[in-house]
Amino acid sequence: MRSHYRDTDRDTLAELWHGWRDAGLRMPADLWRARSGLGDWTVRELYAHVSRGVSTLGDLLAQAPVPGEADLPDAAAYFAALRGTAGAAQVARTARAWAAGRTDEVLIEAFRADAVLAALPTVGDAVVHSIAGTIRVGDFAVTRILEATVHLLDLGAVVPHAGRPGPDALRRTVDVLADLAPPTDFVLAATGRAAPAVFPLMT
């Protein structure tokens, strides 16, 4: 599947997290409080959501590996397991709580995650527990690429100085989204033919 971890994903994630940290360092106080355009989240809550993902990957790396095969075979399966309004509501509540409990500096400096990035090549195949089921650490890292990419586009819509995701990040995000779609329906929809509703694949 396309949404398995690849050796190049560490560098893609490092580039994304560098962009997020830079955006936070340059954020004026009034923009932190601005509406993000993503539901009723503020820019700060959106930023906290992505920042928390860095910490979560670090927590997974610290877990003792689980024996056996992963419940979730790839990054796409992780998102498929969390689809639905209940999952989205829980994500929103968690982001607000994470933002409320941390200073701007803590949210920003979470993206300086050299130890997390350095560990990925050696422990990427380890199976660990996530909120959606057991998953390989490397495949969870791919979910962080999608989150950081999609939300960097969200951030850029309201924060003028935010960077844009690079081509590798966009390609890997497309890989995960393509794996989420039923192949036949995706082909029919993408070529303008009658097909069941495919989009949105996630929100």
Steps between C-alpha positions, in 0.01 A plus 500: 500500500608857438452618857771283659804671651789566262858595580446848354206573731723609788643785293152595378375517858805699609436759229133530595572537871765761427238698308251475785757612755600796283135602458452491877813701573379773266136500616363837617289484815181604322532219245516234772148604598365526144250254357676222313223438246493138616179458694505723806868449578724799553839509330654409835277194538583388146870547577463305825333213317800452272750565781335229708557255213875545542474417870278201426757354261763544771276317748452212256875473449540462877255209521612141533423330165193279475560147367328390182361678196348847522121539501542789257703404191588854393436871555178497299355230726568724802288779355230259384468370856444852634249623243167628628358793691581354842868476412506855364334637814755326721788640291358852536461469878851364538649782293328764712619338822856464365505868399357617831754306705817619324680823430572619147867413551423141598276452195766645271800316645326163474585518130871492585487122519848386401494191723167384358619541143833331571326193646265436210736305271586249773159444661262569212389136481415475870128440567349725768161602636322804351150638560381318187668164569849358477715642221863503390680811625610589147145484366385726782771744392337505156174608665693796644614593149140518384389696807787748475445543125124545496502732799792703364273575205228598750747719688623666183147609415490730804865555597683684220851404612430126525693294248356253252547124515778375275444263207603189698251580776223556248579176317499297820171658604352404163627145555308469826183656360510273196527196728191622688285507187329194346716459186222456243291785639808723514588433135143563385469823701843627395420449132159666513291185478196412706612358834396483864608801703872463575592840643567612764717203599558664839447841660 
